[in-house]
Amino acid sequence: MAVPRIQSRPLVVVGAGAIARQIRSLIAGLAGDPYRILGYLDLPRSPRPSGCVPILGGDEVLAGTDAGYVIAVGKPLVRRQVDLSATRWGRQPVTLRHPDATLDDDVTLGAGTIAFPGARIQVDARLGRHVLVNANAVVGHDCDIHDHVVLSPLAMLGGGVVIEAAAFIGAGAVVLPRRVIGAGATVGAGAVVTADVPPRACVAGVPARDINAI
Ligand SMILES: CC(C)(COP(=O)(O)OP(=O)(O)OC[C@H]1O[C@@H](n2cnc3c(N)ncnc32)[C@H](O)[C@@H]1OP(=O)(O)O)[C@@H](O)C(=O)NCCC(=O)NCCS
């Protein structure tokens, strides 16, 4: 009897910079070849193409393909914009988890969320759509991470932290337990966040202060 051939799901990567290369590497390391990258989309104002080929065009390509997609852009507002367009066109995102990312029990990952190598997501954490958890970032137990948030490498969120939509957490930043980072806020690299951060604020330093006050 012929063994049925399992087809790899075709996938378009939105973005063609370093994050796209990280995603290419992640997918290459997945057992069983679940995805086949058709190509990459080059967005205005996103990082220059970096050896990711073929470039299929801009994000309008998503309107005319049945392939799954994943967003390879580090700017939360761009992630949100691509998600809005892709949803309008009826496209389905793919959720990616590197084999070396650790997820505890009862973690939920929204559609399109990506966990890079070494990411550690602790028990009962909830992550929304198209969240990017970069290498070695830690999401503490019971965290609530809203849509389109970007966590840079080595970011560390204590238990019960809330990160509202489209906020950006810089490399190595620490957010103390139960603090709330407002929607669209930016936390600078290496910051230690000891108090709630208002929406759209930009904080940095130890303890983190509004960047304009530094
Ligand atoms: C916080 C941040 C967003 C500010 O960027 P910016 O608005 O362009 O700010 P500037 O570079 O003009 O710096 C403004 C002031 O803040 C200081 N500053 C900037 N980033 C800082 C940081 N992370 N910690 C402490 N101070 C910082 C600068 O020294 C400068 O101080 P000065 O006016 O006394 O010289 C940015 O510096 C940052 O940390 N981004 C995160 C980068 C990152 O982690 N990327 C992920 C890589 S994968």
PDBQT file of the ligand as one rigid body, heavy atoms in Angstrom, charges set to zero:
ROOT
HETATM    1  C1  LIG A 301      15.180  53.593  24.528  1.00  0.00    +0.000 C 
HETATM    2  C2  LIG A 301      15.351  53.779  23.033  1.00  0.00    +0.000 C 
HETATM    3  C3  LIG A 301      14.097  53.273  22.299  1.00  0.00    +0.000 C 
HETATM    4  C4  LIG A 301      15.545  55.262  22.799  1.00  0.00    +0.000 C 
HETATM    5  O1  LIG A 301      15.830  55.503  21.463  1.00  0.00    +0.000 OA
HETATM    6  P1  LIG A 301      15.871  57.038  20.976  1.00  0.00    +0.000 P 
HETATM    7  O2  LIG A 301      14.535  57.676  21.194  1.00  0.00    +0.000 OA
HETATM    8  O3  LIG A 301      16.420  57.014  19.582  1.00  0.00    +0.000 OA
HETATM    9  O4  LIG A 301      16.837  57.729  22.020  1.00  0.00    +0.000 OA
HETATM   10  P2  LIG A 301      18.303  58.340  21.817  1.00  0.00    +0.000 P 
HETATM   11  O5  LIG A 301      19.241  57.324  21.259  1.00  0.00    +0.000 OA
HETATM   12  O6  LIG A 301      18.141  59.636  21.078  1.00  0.00    +0.000 OA
HETATM   13  O7  LIG A 301      18.735  58.641  23.311  1.00  0.00    +0.000 OA
HETATM   14  C5  LIG A 301      18.094  59.630  24.109  1.00  0.00    +0.000 C 
HETATM   15  C6  LIG A 301      18.764  59.646  25.452  1.00  0.00    +0.000 C 
HETATM   16  O8  LIG A 301      18.415  58.442  26.161  1.00  0.00    +0.000 OA
HETATM   17  C7  LIG A 301      19.601  57.686  26.477  1.00  0.00    +0.000 C 
HETATM   18  N1  LIG A 301      19.280  56.278  26.236  1.00  0.00    +0.000 N 
HETATM   19  C8  LIG A 301      18.865  55.731  25.072  1.00  0.00    +0.000 A 
HETATM   20  N2  LIG A 301      18.624  54.439  25.228  1.00  0.00    +0.000 NA
HETATM   21  C9  LIG A 301      18.907  54.142  26.504  1.00  0.00    +0.000 A 
HETATM   22  C10 LIG A 301      18.853  52.944  27.245  1.00  0.00    +0.000 A 
HETATM   23  N3  LIG A 301      18.455  51.799  26.692  1.00  0.00    +0.000 N 
HETATM   24  N4  LIG A 301      19.178  53.008  28.562  1.00  0.00    +0.000 NA
HETATM   25  C11 LIG A 301      19.589  54.184  29.123  1.00  0.00    +0.000 A 
HETATM   26  N5  LIG A 301      19.645  55.345  28.457  1.00  0.00    +0.000 NA
HETATM   27  C12 LIG A 301      19.310  55.327  27.166  1.00  0.00    +0.000 A 
HETATM   28  C13 LIG A 301      20.669  58.197  25.521  1.00  0.00    +0.000 C 
HETATM   29  O9  LIG A 301      21.970  58.032  26.069  1.00  0.00    +0.000 OA
HETATM   30  C14 LIG A 301      20.286  59.646  25.394  1.00  0.00    +0.000 C 
HETATM   31  O10 LIG A 301      20.731  60.346  26.535  1.00  0.00    +0.000 OA
HETATM   32  P3  LIG A 301      21.409  61.825  26.379  1.00  0.00    +0.000 P 
HETATM   33  O11 LIG A 301      20.307  62.691  25.790  1.00  0.00    +0.000 OA
HETATM   34  O12 LIG A 301      21.768  62.181  27.789  1.00  0.00    +0.000 OA
HETATM   35  O13 LIG A 301      22.547  61.648  25.455  1.00  0.00    +0.000 OA
HETATM   36  C15 LIG A 301      16.551  52.968  22.471  1.00  0.00    +0.000 C 
HETATM   37  O14 LIG A 301      17.774  53.547  22.830  1.00  0.00    +0.000 OA
HETATM   38  C16 LIG A 301      16.551  51.514  22.920  1.00  0.00    +0.000 C 
HETATM   39  O15 LIG A 301      17.021  51.145  23.990  1.00  0.00    +0.000 OA
HETATM   40  N6  LIG A 301      15.984  50.667  22.030  1.00  0.00    +0.000 N 
HETATM   41  C17 LIG A 301      15.916  49.252  22.226  1.00  0.00    +0.000 C 
HETATM   42  C18 LIG A 301      16.849  48.552  21.232  1.00  0.00    +0.000 C 
HETATM   43  C19 LIG A 301      16.732  47.052  21.336  1.00  0.00    +0.000 C 
HETATM   44  O16 LIG A 301      16.766  46.469  22.405  1.00  0.00    +0.000 OA
HETATM   45  N7  LIG A 301      16.565  46.420  20.181  1.00  0.00    +0.000 N 
HETATM   46  C20 LIG A 301      16.429  44.995  20.082  1.00  0.00    +0.000 C 
HETATM   47  C21 LIG A 301      17.616  44.446  19.407  1.00  0.00    +0.000 C 
HETATM   48  S1  LIG A 301      17.271  42.811  18.813  1.00  0.00    +0.000 SA
ENDROOT
TORSDOF 0
